[in-house]
Amino acid sequence: MIVVHHLNNSRSQRVLWLLEELGLEYEIRRYQRDPDTMLAPPELRAVHPLGKSPIVADGDLTLAESGAIIEYFIERYAHGRLAPPPGSRERLRYTYWLHYAEGSAMPPLLLKLVFQRVGSAKMPFFAKPVARGIAANVQRTFVDPQIALHLDFMEGELAKSRWFAGEEFSAADIQMSFPVEAAAARAGLDARRPRLMAWLEAIHARPAYRRALEKGGPYELIGGA
Ligand SMILES: N[C@@H](CCC(=O)N[C@@H](CS)C(=O)NCC(=O)O)C(=O)O
C-alpha cells in the first residue's frame, strides 16, 4: 500500500493530486505545521531524516523529494500516462520542468517569504526600521526582479504549448503547480500574465485536482516553505 506522509498546506498536495490522476489507492498519514514556525512536527523526522514533506512509502521503500517521488510513481505505475514518450523533445521539456520547479522557481519564492517575514517579525522597536528597510530593499532590488524574470519566462513558455511539456497535460504540470500557485498567492502573479492564469484555472478544473484537495484538506499556500 502506498502511504503519503502529508503535511498540511504543503508540497505533498502535489503527490495526492498525482495519485488521484493515476487512480491509485493510497493512505494519508497527516502532520500539522507548527502554527508559529510553520515547520513540520518532529514526528516527520522519524520517517525521513530531513522531516520535510512530501515523503512517501511504498512497501519497503521510503522516498522524499517531490520530483523524485513523481518520477518514481510515473515509472512504476503510469504505464505511459502523464509523461511524453521517452526520447521525444517533449520528454526533455518534461524533465526540464520537473527539475526547474524546485531547482530554479522555488528559491526566489522562498526568499520572498523569508524577507516578508523579516518585515513583520517581532523584534525590539529600535531594530524594526532597520530590519524592515533591509528586507524591503532586498525584495525590491533582488527578489522581486528575479521572480518577475521567472514568471515572464514561464508565461513565454506557455505561449509555445498548452501545457508545460507540450500539448498534453503531464506530471510536469503537477510539479509546476506549487511555484505557480505560490506566486499567485503572494508574489504578484495576476492577470498581467494571462497564460499562467489560464493554466492555473485549467489545473484547478481537473477532477483529480479537486479530489486531492478534498482529501488533503485546506490548502492556502504560504509562499514556498
Ligand atoms: N524540494 C523539496 C522541498 C521539501 C520541503 O521543503 N517541504 C516543506 C513543505 S512545502 C516542508 O516540509 N516544510 C516544513 C519544514 O521544513 O519543517 C521537495 O520538493 O520535496
The ligand as an SDF file (V2000), in Angstrom:
LIG
                    3D

 20 19  0  0  0  0  0  0  0  0999 V2000
   12.4990   20.2700   -2.5090 N   0  0  0  0  0  0  0  0  0  0  0  0
   11.7110   19.5610   -1.5330 C   0  0  0  0  0  0  0  0  0  0  0  0
   11.1930   20.5780   -0.5150 C   0  0  0  0  0  0  0  0  0  0  0  0
   10.5440   19.9350    0.6900 C   0  0  0  0  0  0  0  0  0  0  0  0
   10.0130   20.9990    1.6440 C   0  0  0  0  0  0  0  0  0  0  0  0
   10.6990   21.9980    1.9770 O   0  0  0  0  0  0  0  0  0  0  0  0
    8.7790   20.8030    2.1280 N   0  0  0  0  0  0  0  0  0  0  0  0
    8.1520   21.7710    3.0060 C   0  0  0  0  0  0  0  0  0  0  0  0
    6.6440   21.7520    2.7840 C   0  0  0  0  0  0  0  0  0  0  0  0
    6.0970   22.5580    1.3750 S   0  0  0  0  0  0  0  0  0  0  0  0
    8.3110   21.3810    4.4560 C   0  0  0  0  0  0  0  0  0  0  0  0
    8.3190   20.2080    4.7830 O   0  0  0  0  0  0  0  0  0  0  0  0
    8.3680   22.3970    5.3290 N   0  0  0  0  0  0  0  0  0  0  0  0
    8.3670   22.2160    6.7370 C   0  0  0  0  0  0  0  0  0  0  0  0
    9.7370   22.1510    7.3450 C   0  0  0  0  0  0  0  0  0  0  0  0
   10.7280   22.4960    6.6830 O   0  0  0  0  0  0  0  0  0  0  0  0
    9.8260   21.7460    8.5300 O   0  0  0  0  0  0  0  0  0  0  0  0
   10.5810   18.8270   -2.2540 C   0  0  0  0  0  0  0  0  0  0  0  0
   10.1960   19.2830   -3.3430 O   0  0  0  0  0  0  0  0  0  0  0  0
   10.1000   17.8000   -1.7700 O   0  0  0  0  0  0  0  0  0  0  0  0
  1  2  1  0
  2  3  1  0
  2 18  1  0
  3  4  1  0
  4  5  1  0
  5  6  2  0
  5  7  1  0
  7  8  1  0
  8  9  1  0
  8 11  1  0
  9 10  1  0
 11 12  2  0
 11 13  1  0
 13 14  1  0
 14 15  1  0
 15 16  2  0
 15 17  1  0
 18 19  2  0
 18 20  1  0
M  END
$$$$
